[in-house]
Amino acid sequence: MELNEIDLNLLVVFRQLLIDRRVSRVATSLGLSQPGVSNALARLRKLTDDPLFLRTPKGMEPTPFAEQLAEPMAHALQVIHAAINQRASFDPGTSKRAFTVGMADVGEIYFLPKLMKELARIAPGVSLSTVRNTAVNLQDEMEAGHVNLAIGLLPQLKAGYFQRRLFKQRYVCMFRLGHPLDKRKVSLSEFSAAEHVVVISEGTGHGQADELLRRQEVARKVVLTVPHYVAVGHILHDSDLVATVPERLAQALVDPFRLAYVPHPAKLPEIAINLFWHARYNKDPANVWLRSLVIQLHGETLGR
């Protein structure tokens, strides 16, 4: 007899017959019809060339050959069941796992301080590295498992990816404390008359703010353009320039650089910052743990 001749369901029926000893009980236990159980027994008898179970007043009594098969058959089914249902565990307290997260510099400024502090507390052996979402082929790297999570405004991650919104935020107008615009409300004309530093952060989606300002024909005197947000705090601290930045970044820069910000005078929509992971790793325990931690630290209640 070859394995390709055996239907695994027949072995399940065999095991249940050893337990229940009655066709009607087996049918109830397995959610089958009695004719279905009888048919399975007939196929087993043909495969093994043995009656396997004999009808007696006490029920279906196993033959010596059936009793011989009982233990190895039960063990085989147990091994198969365990293999199919196994789920590797992840213990952050003892793990030495190295994770890689895709994010822009604005994400590093906002997310990493709090995340690293929590990792030091609950997972001291875990290490984290970041990669720019534009520096690699993010889709291929996440599918291969080289990048575990990605955070940001990433419209390119669609089919094959799960995502969870962390929060929505608005754009604000930011400057140094004591700046002429440092007041409760700034008009659009005041905003336009100021000198600006503009961040061209390619691949992050934040460029849409500049595009919307152009479409609304909002004039700006741009005297400085930089490719990253990381320098904005230093630049604003020592100049009279103003910048259009995401509010969460503004919150992170206010105290270290003695800055201030106000609601943006132009009509700019809120942006959603999402957490992304590839569908292949949706149930991977380590991935589940890390993204749960990010959501716990930085996620807002959905629907807000």
C-alpha positions as a Markdown table, in Angstrom:
| # | Residue | x | y | z |
|---|---|---|---|---|
| 1 | Met | 0.0 | 0.0 | 0.0 |
| 2 | Glu | 1.3 | 3.5 | -0.9 |
| 3 | Leu | 0.6 | 6.7 | 0.9 |
| 4 | Asn | -1.1 | 8.2 | -2.1 |
| 5 | Glu | -3.8 | 5.5 | -1.8 |
| 6 | Ile | -4.8 | 6.6 | 1.7 |
| 7 | Asp | -7.3 | 9.3 | 2.5 |
| 8 | Leu | -6.4 | 10.9 | 5.8 |
| 9 | Asn | -10.1 | 11.2 | 6.7 |
| 10 | Leu | -10.2 | 7.4 | 6.8 |
| 11 | Leu | -7.6 | 7.3 | 9.5 |
| 12 | Val | -9.7 | 9.8 | 11.5 |
| 13 | Val | -12.7 | 7.5 | 11.2 |
| 14 | Phe | -10.5 | 4.6 | 12.3 |
| 15 | Arg | -9.3 | 6.4 | 15.4 |
| 16 | Gln | -12.8 | 7.4 | 16.3 |
| 17 | Leu | -14.1 | 3.9 | 15.9 |
| 18 | Leu | -11.5 | 2.7 | 18.4 |
| 19 | Ile | -12.9 | 5.3 | 20.8 |
| 20 | Asp | -16.7 | 5.1 | 20.3 |
| 21 | Arg | -17.1 | 1.5 | 19.1 |
| 22 | Arg | -20.4 | 2.3 | 17.4 |
| 23 | Val | -21.0 | 3.7 | 13.9 |
| 24 | Ser | -23.8 | 6.0 | 15.1 |
| 25 | Arg | -21.5 | 7.6 | 17.8 |
| 26 | Val | -18.7 | 8.0 | 15.4 |
| 27 | Ala | -21.1 | 9.8 | 13.0 |
| 28 | Thr | -22.1 | 12.2 | 15.8 |
| 29 | Ser | -18.6 | 12.8 | 17.0 |
| 30 | Leu | -17.2 | 13.6 | 13.5 |
| 31 | Gly | -20.3 | 15.3 | 12.1 |
| 32 | Leu | -20.8 | 12.7 | 9.4 |
| 33 | Ser | -23.7 | 10.6 | 8.3 |
| 34 | Gln | -23.9 | 6.9 | 9.4 |
| 35 | Pro | -23.7 | 5.7 | 5.8 |
| 36 | Gly | -20.6 | 8.0 | 5.4 |
| 37 | Val | -18.9 | 6.2 | 8.4 |
| 38 | Ser | -19.9 | 2.8 | 7.0 |
| 39 | Asn | -18.5 | 3.7 | 3.6 |
| 40 | Ala | -15.2 | 4.9 | 5.2 |
| 41 | Leu | -14.9 | 1.6 | 7.1 |
| 42 | Ala | -15.6 | -0.4 | 3.9 |
| 43 | Arg | -12.8 | 1.5 | 2.2 |
| 44 | Leu | -10.4 | 0.9 | 5.1 |
| 45 | Arg | -11.2 | -2.8 | 5.0 |
| 46 | Lys | -10.4 | -3.0 | 1.3 |
| 47 | Leu | -7.1 | -1.1 | 1.8 |
| 48 | Thr | -5.9 | -3.2 | 4.7 |
| 49 | Asp | -7.5 | -6.5 | 3.6 |
| 50 | Asp | -8.7 | -6.9 | 7.1 |
| 51 | Pro | -12.2 | -6.6 | 8.7 |
| 52 | Leu | -10.7 | -4.2 | 11.3 |
| 53 | Phe | -14.0 | -4.1 | 13.4 |
| 54 | Leu | -16.5 | -6.8 | 14.0 |
| 55 | Arg | -20.0 | -6.2 | 15.1 |
| 56 | Thr | -20.8 | -7.7 | 18.5 |
| 57 | Pro | -23.5 | -7.0 | 21.2 |
| 58 | Lys | -21.0 | -4.7 | 22.9 |
| 59 | Gly | -20.4 | -2.7 | 19.7 |
| 60 | Met | -17.7 | -2.8 | 17.1 |
| 61 | Glu | -14.8 | -4.8 | 18.4 |
| 62 | Pro | -11.4 | -4.2 | 16.8 |
| 63 | Thr | -9.6 | -7.2 | 15.3 |
| 64 | Pro | -6.0 | -8.0 | 16.4 |
| 65 | Phe | -4.7 | -6.2 | 13.3 |
| 66 | Ala | -6.7 | -3.1 | 14.2 |
| 67 | Glu | -5.3 | -3.1 | 17.7 |
| 68 | Gln | -1.9 | -3.4 | 16.3 |
| 69 | Leu | -2.5 | -0.3 | 14.2 |
| 70 | Ala | -4.1 | 1.7 | 17.0 |
| 71 | Glu | -1.0 | 3.1 | 18.7 |
| 72 | Pro | 1.1 | 4.0 | 15.6 |
| 73 | Met | -2.0 | 5.5 | 13.9 |
| 74 | Ala | -2.9 | 7.6 | 16.9 |
| 75 | His | 0.7 | 8.8 | 17.1 |
| 76 | Ala | 0.9 | 9.7 | 13.4 |
| 77 | Leu | -2.4 | 11.7 | 13.6 |
| 78 | Gln | -1.1 | 13.5 | 16.6 |
| 79 | Val | 2.1 | 14.5 | 14.9 |
| 80 | Ile | 0.2 | 15.7 | 11.8 |
| 81 | His | -2.2 | 17.7 | 14.0 |
| 82 | Ala | 0.7 | 19.3 | 15.9 |
| 83 | Ala | 2.6 | 20.1 | 12.8 |
| 84 | Ile | -0.4 | 21.8 | 11.1 |
| 85 | Asn | -1.3 | 23.8 | 14.3 |
| 86 | Gln | 2.1 | 24.7 | 15.6 |
| 87 | Arg | 2.8 | 28.3 | 16.1 |
| 88 | Ala | 6.3 | 29.4 | 17.0 |
| 89 | Ser | 6.3 | 31.5 | 20.1 |
| 90 | Phe | 8.1 | 34.8 | 20.6 |
| 91 | Asp | 9.4 | 35.9 | 24.0 |
| 92 | Pro | 10.5 | 39.5 | 23.8 |
| 93 | Gly | 12.2 | 39.3 | 27.2 |
| 94 | Thr | 14.7 | 36.7 | 26.0 |
| 95 | Ser | 14.8 | 37.3 | 22.2 |
| 96 | Lys | 17.9 | 38.5 | 20.4 |
| 97 | Arg | 15.9 | 39.3 | 17.3 |
| 98 | Ala | 17.0 | 42.1 | 15.0 |
| 99 | Phe | 14.1 | 43.9 | 13.3 |
| 100 | Thr | 14.2 | 46.3 | 10.4 |
| 101 | Val | 11.5 | 49.0 | 9.9 |
| 102 | Gly | 11.0 | 51.2 | 6.9 |
| 103 | Met | 10.4 | 54.9 | 7.7 |
| 104 | Ala | 11.4 | 58.4 | 6.7 |
| 105 | Asp | 13.5 | 60.7 | 8.9 |
| 106 | Val | 10.3 | 62.4 | 10.1 |
| 107 | Gly | 9.2 | 59.0 | 11.4 |
| 108 | Glu | 12.6 | 58.4 | 13.1 |
| 109 | Ile | 12.2 | 61.7 | 14.9 |
| 110 | Tyr | 8.7 | 61.0 | 16.1 |
| 111 | Phe | 8.5 | 57.2 | 16.6 |
| 112 | Leu | 12.0 | 56.0 | 17.7 |
| 113 | Pro | 12.5 | 57.7 | 21.0 |
| 114 | Lys | 9.4 | 56.3 | 22.6 |
| 115 | Leu | 9.8 | 52.9 | 20.9 |
| 116 | Met | 13.5 | 52.4 | 21.9 |
| 117 | Lys | 12.7 | 53.4 | 25.5 |
| 118 | Glu | 10.0 | 50.7 | 25.6 |
| 119 | Leu | 12.3 | 48.1 | 23.9 |
| 120 | Ala | 14.9 | 48.7 | 26.5 |
| 121 | Arg | 12.4 | 48.0 | 29.2 |
| 122 | Ile | 10.6 | 44.9 | 27.9 |
| 123 | Ala | 12.9 | 43.5 | 25.3 |
| 124 | Pro | 16.5 | 44.4 | 26.1 |
| 125 | Gly | 18.0 | 41.8 | 23.7 |
| 126 | Val | 16.0 | 43.0 | 20.7 |
| 127 | Ser | 17.7 | 45.4 | 18.3 |
| 128 | Leu | 16.1 | 47.7 | 15.7 |
| 129 | Ser | 17.4 | 49.2 | 12.4 |
| 130 | Thr | 15.6 | 51.6 | 10.1 |
| 131 | Val | 15.8 | 51.9 | 6.3 |
| 132 | Arg | 14.5 | 54.7 | 4.1 |
| 133 | Asn | 11.4 | 53.7 | 2.3 |
| 134 | Thr | 12.8 | 55.2 | -0.9 |
| 135 | Ala | 16.3 | 53.6 | -0.5 |
| 136 | Val | 15.2 | 50.1 | -1.3 |
| 137 | Asn | 12.5 | 48.3 | -3.3 |
| 138 | Leu | 10.2 | 48.3 | -0.3 |
| 139 | Gln | 7.7 | 45.9 | -1.8 |
| 140 | Asp | 10.3 | 43.2 | -2.6 |
| 141 | Glu | 12.2 | 43.7 | 0.7 |
| 142 | Met | 9.0 | 43.3 | 2.8 |
| 143 | Glu | 7.9 | 40.3 | 0.9 |
| 144 | Ala | 11.3 | 38.7 | 1.4 |
| 145 | Gly | 11.1 | 39.5 | 5.2 |
| 146 | His | 14.2 | 41.8 | 5.1 |
| 147 | Val | 12.0 | 44.7 | 6.2 |
| 148 | Asn | 9.5 | 43.7 | 8.8 |
| 149 | Leu | 7.3 | 46.7 | 9.0 |
| 150 | Ala | 6.9 | 50.1 | 7.3 |
| 151 | Ile | 5.5 | 53.3 | 8.7 |
| 152 | Gly | 4.3 | 56.3 | 6.9 |
| 153 | Leu | 2.2 | 57.6 | 4.1 |
| 154 | Leu | 2.9 | 54.9 | 1.6 |
| 155 | Pro | 0.3 | 54.6 | -1.2 |
| 156 | Gln | 2.5 | 52.2 | -3.2 |
| 157 | Leu | 1.9 | 49.4 | -0.7 |
| 158 | Lys | -1.4 | 47.9 | -1.7 |
| 159 | Ala | -2.0 | 44.3 | -2.9 |
| 160 | Gly | -0.4 | 41.7 | -0.6 |
| 161 | Tyr | -0.1 | 44.1 | 2.3 |
| 162 | Phe | -2.0 | 44.7 | 5.5 |
| 163 | Gln | -2.2 | 48.1 | 7.0 |
| 164 | Arg | -3.5 | 49.7 | 10.2 |
| 165 | Arg | -4.0 | 53.4 | 10.7 |
| 166 | Leu | -1.9 | 54.7 | 13.5 |
| 167 | Phe | -3.3 | 58.3 | 13.5 |
| 168 | Lys | -4.4 | 61.2 | 11.3 |
| 169 | Gln | -2.6 | 64.5 | 11.5 |
| 170 | Arg | -2.7 | 68.0 | 10.0 |
| 171 | Tyr | 0.0 | 70.2 | 8.6 |
| 172 | Val | 1.0 | 73.2 | 10.7 |
| 173 | Cys | 3.1 | 76.3 | 10.2 |
| 174 | Met | 6.2 | 76.3 | 12.3 |
| 175 | Phe | 8.9 | 78.8 | 13.3 |
| 176 | Arg | 11.1 | 79.9 | 16.2 |
| 177 | Leu | 9.8 | 81.3 | 19.5 |
| 178 | Gly | 9.5 | 85.1 | 19.2 |
| 179 | His | 9.1 | 85.0 | 15.4 |
| 180 | Pro | 6.8 | 87.8 | 14.0 |
| 181 | Leu | 4.2 | 85.0 | 13.2 |
| 182 | Asp | 4.4 | 83.7 | 16.8 |
| 183 | Lys | 0.8 | 84.4 | 17.7 |
| 184 | Arg | -2.5 | 82.6 | 18.0 |
| 185 | Lys | -3.5 | 82.8 | 14.3 |
| 186 | Val | -1.6 | 83.5 | 11.1 |
| 187 | Ser | -3.3 | 84.8 | 8.0 |
| 188 | Leu | -2.6 | 83.5 | 4.5 |
| 189 | Ser | -1.1 | 86.8 | 3.5 |
| 190 | Glu | 1.2 | 86.8 | 6.4 |
| 191 | Phe | 2.2 | 83.2 | 5.6 |
| 192 | Ser | 2.9 | 84.1 | 2.0 |
| 193 | Ala | 5.0 | 87.2 | 2.9 |
| 194 | Ala | 7.3 | 85.1 | 5.1 |
| 195 | Glu | 10.5 | 83.4 | 4.0 |
| 196 | His | 10.2 | 79.6 | 3.8 |
| 197 | Val | 12.2 | 76.5 | 4.1 |
| 198 | Val | 10.7 | 73.6 | 2.1 |
| 199 | Val | 11.3 | 69.9 | 2.6 |
| 200 | Ile | 11.3 | 67.8 | -0.6 |
| 201 | Ser | 10.9 | 64.4 | 1.1 |
| 202 | Glu | 10.5 | 62.1 | -2.0 |
| 203 | Gly | 8.6 | 58.9 | -1.6 |
| 204 | Thr | 6.9 | 59.8 | 1.7 |
| 205 | Gly | 3.7 | 61.3 | 0.4 |
| 206 | His | 4.3 | 64.6 | 2.2 |
| 207 | Gly | 5.0 | 66.3 | -1.1 |
| 208 | Gln | 1.2 | 66.5 | -1.6 |
| 209 | Ala | 1.1 | 69.5 | 0.8 |
| 210 | Asp | 3.4 | 71.5 | -1.5 |
| 211 | Glu | 1.4 | 70.4 | -4.5 |
| 212 | Leu | -1.9 | 71.6 | -2.9 |
| 213 | Leu | -0.3 | 74.9 | -2.0 |
| 214 | Arg | 0.7 | 75.3 | -5.7 |
| 215 | Arg | -2.8 | 74.4 | -6.8 |
| 216 | Gln | -4.4 | 76.9 | -4.5 |
| 217 | Glu | -1.9 | 79.5 | -5.9 |
| 218 | Val | -0.6 | 80.2 | -2.4 |
| 219 | Ala | 2.6 | 82.3 | -2.9 |
| 220 | Arg | 5.7 | 81.5 | -0.9 |
| 221 | Lys | 9.1 | 83.0 | -0.9 |
| 222 | Val | 11.2 | 79.8 | -0.8 |
| 223 | Val | 14.8 | 80.7 | 0.2 |
| 224 | Leu | 15.9 | 77.2 | 1.2 |
| 225 | Thr | 15.0 | 73.7 | 0.0 |
| 226 | Val | 16.2 | 70.6 | 1.9 |
| 227 | Pro | 15.7 | 66.8 | 1.2 |
| 228 | His | 15.0 | 65.8 | 4.8 |
| 229 | Tyr | 13.1 | 66.9 | 7.8 |
| 230 | Val | 15.9 | 66.2 | 10.2 |
| 231 | Ala | 17.5 | 69.6 | 9.7 |
| 232 | Val | 14.3 | 71.6 | 10.1 |
| 233 | Gly | 14.6 | 72.1 | 13.9 |
| 234 | His | 18.1 | 73.5 | 13.7 |
| 235 | Ile | 17.3 | 75.8 | 10.7 |
| 236 | Leu | 14.1 | 77.3 | 12.3 |
| 237 | His | 15.9 | 77.8 | 15.6 |
| 238 | Asp | 18.5 | 80.1 | 14.1 |
| 239 | Ser | 16.5 | 81.9 | 11.5 |
| 240 | Asp | 13.3 | 83.7 | 10.7 |
| 241 | Leu | 12.3 | 81.0 | 8.2 |
| 242 | Val | 9.0 | 79.2 | 8.5 |
| 243 | Ala | 8.1 | 75.6 | 7.5 |
| 244 | Thr | 5.1 | 73.6 | 6.7 |
| 245 | Val | 5.4 | 70.3 | 8.6 |
| 246 | Pro | 3.3 | 67.5 | 10.0 |
| 247 | Glu | 1.9 | 68.3 | 13.4 |
| 248 | Arg | 3.4 | 65.2 | 15.2 |
| 249 | Leu | 6.9 | 66.3 | 14.0 |
| 250 | Ala | 6.2 | 69.8 | 15.2 |
| 251 | Gln | 5.3 | 68.4 | 18.7 |
| 252 | Ala | 8.6 | 66.6 | 18.8 |
| 253 | Leu | 10.6 | 69.7 | 17.8 |
| 254 | Val | 9.0 | 72.3 | 20.0 |
| 255 | Asp | 10.9 | 71.8 | 23.2 |
| 256 | Pro | 14.4 | 70.7 | 22.0 |
| 257 | Phe | 14.7 | 73.7 | 19.6 |
| 258 | Arg | 12.5 | 76.3 | 21.3 |
| 259 | Leu | 10.0 | 76.5 | 18.4 |
| 260 | Ala | 6.3 | 77.2 | 18.1 |
| 261 | Tyr | 3.6 | 76.4 | 15.6 |
| 262 | Val | 0.1 | 77.4 | 14.6 |
| 263 | Pro | -2.7 | 75.9 | 12.5 |
| 264 | His | -1.9 | 76.2 | 8.9 |
| 265 | Pro | -3.6 | 79.1 | 7.2 |
| 266 | Ala | -4.1 | 77.2 | 3.9 |
| 267 | Lys | -6.7 | 74.5 | 3.5 |
| 268 | Leu | -4.7 | 71.3 | 3.7 |
| 269 | Pro | -6.3 | 67.9 | 4.4 |
| 270 | Glu | -5.4 | 65.7 | 7.3 |
| 271 | Ile | -3.0 | 62.8 | 6.4 |
| 272 | Ala | -3.2 | 59.3 | 7.6 |
| 273 | Ile | 0.0 | 57.6 | 8.9 |
| 274 | Asn | -0.3 | 53.9 | 8.6 |
| 275 | Leu | 1.6 | 50.8 | 9.7 |
| 276 | Phe | 2.2 | 48.2 | 6.9 |
| 277 | Trp | 3.2 | 44.6 | 6.9 |
| 278 | His | 3.3 | 41.9 | 4.3 |
| 279 | Ala | 0.5 | 39.3 | 4.2 |
| 280 | Arg | 3.1 | 36.5 | 4.4 |
| 281 | Tyr | 4.0 | 37.6 | 8.0 |
| 282 | Asn | 0.5 | 38.4 | 9.2 |
| 283 | Lys | 0.6 | 35.6 | 11.8 |
| 284 | Asp | 4.3 | 35.5 | 12.4 |
| 285 | Pro | 4.6 | 35.9 | 16.3 |
| 286 | Ala | 7.5 | 38.2 | 16.2 |
| 287 | Asn | 5.9 | 40.5 | 13.6 |
| 288 | Val | 2.6 | 40.4 | 15.5 |
| 289 | Trp | 4.4 | 41.4 | 18.7 |
| 290 | Leu | 6.4 | 44.3 | 17.1 |
| 291 | Arg | 3.4 | 45.8 | 15.3 |
| 292 | Ser | 1.3 | 45.4 | 18.4 |
| 293 | Leu | 3.9 | 47.4 | 20.3 |
| 294 | Val | 4.0 | 50.2 | 17.7 |
| 295 | Ile | 0.2 | 50.4 | 17.8 |
| 296 | Gln | 0.2 | 50.4 | 21.6 |
| 297 | Leu | 2.7 | 53.3 | 21.7 |
| 298 | His | 1.5 | 55.4 | 18.8 |
| 299 | Gly | -1.9 | 54.2 | 17.6 |
| 300 | Glu | -5.1 | 56.1 | 18.1 |
| 301 | Thr | -8.5 | 54.5 | 18.5 |
| 302 | Leu | -9.9 | 53.8 | 15.0 |
| 303 | Gly | -12.7 | 56.0 | 14.0 |
| 304 | Arg | -11.3 | 59.1 | 15.6 |
